[in-house]
């Protein structure tokens, strides 16, 4: 994913660059969510508990 060359930016309709950046951001956030879910699954499989998931009465 290379950025849009500067020479082409002026040729785009107004707001197109912003929409493209927002779409890329959404794609990256989806990928991060997927990686987070995979990591949690692996850690759960290993019996590891995240600190946020600890029962406060046990601390």
C-alpha positions in Angstrom: 0.0 0.0 0.0 1.9 3.0 -1.2 0.6 6.5 -0.6 -1.0 8.4 -3.4 1.6 10.4 -5.3 1.4 14.1 -4.7 0.9 14.8 -8.4 -2.4 12.8 -8.4 -3.8 14.5 -5.2 -4.8 17.6 -7.0 -6.6 15.5 -9.7 -8.9 13.8 -7.1 -12.3 15.1 -6.2 -12.6 17.0 -3.0 -12.8 14.8 0.0 -11.5 11.7 -1.8 -8.2 11.7 0.0 -10.0 11.9 3.4 -12.3 9.0 2.4 -9.4 6.9 1.4 -7.5 7.6 4.6 -10.6 6.8 6.7 -11.0 3.5 4.8 -7.4 2.6 5.4 -7.9 3.4 9.1 -11.0 1.2 9.3 -9.0 -1.6 7.6 -6.2 -1.3 10.0 -8.5 -1.2 13.0 -10.2 -4.4 11.7 -6.9 -6.1 11.4 -5.9 -5.1 14.9 -9.2 -6.4 16.3 -8.6 -9.7 14.5 -5.0 -9.9 15.8 -6.2 -9.1 19.3 -8.8 -11.9 19.1 -6.2 -14.4 17.9 -3.8 -13.4 20.6 -6.4 -13.8 23.3 -7.3 -17.2 21.9 -3.6 -18.3 22.0 -3.1 -17.0 25.5 -6.3 -18.7 26.7 -5.1 -21.9 25.2 -1.9 -21.5 27.1 -3.8 -20.8 30.3 -2.6 -17.2 30.6 -5.0 -14.7 32.1 -4.8 -11.0 31.2 -4.5 -8.6 34.2 -7.8 -6.9 33.2 -9.5 -10.3 33.5 -8.3 -11.0 37.0 -10.9 -11.3 39.7 -10.3 -8.4 42.1 -11.1 -10.6 45.1 -8.1 -12.8 44.3 -5.6 -9.9 44.3 
